[in-house]
């Protein structure tokens, strides 16, 4: 079993769920800001997971 893939999937799923909730409850002007911040957050989570995976090897 690949722990890295499971953890990365859980992190992306949690981020996507949170982003979906925030976007659905936000006003129109807040939606564009949230989308940009969400993209940055997803990239940051991916970088952290890659760093953790490299550390574990």
C-alpha positions, -999 to +999 in steps of 0.1 A: +000+000+000+013+034-009+010+057+021+021+088+001-007+084-025-033+079+003-022+110+022-020+131-009-055+120-020-069+128+015-053+163+015-065+171-020-100+158-012-102+179+020-090+210+002-115+205-026-143+200-002-134+231+018-130+251-014-164+240-027-181+250+006-164+284+007-172+291-029-208+281-027-214+303+004-194+333-009-206+365-026-197+371-062-168+394-055-153+369-029-155+340-053-126+351-075-104+358-045-112+324-030-105+306-063-070+322-065-063+314-029-075+278-034-052+272-063-023+285-043-032+263-013-035+232-034-001+238-049+014+244-015-002+211-002+013+193-031+047+207-024+045+198+012+035+162+004+064+159-021+088+172+005+075+147+031+078+119+006+114+128-002+122+130+035+107+095+041+128+079+015 
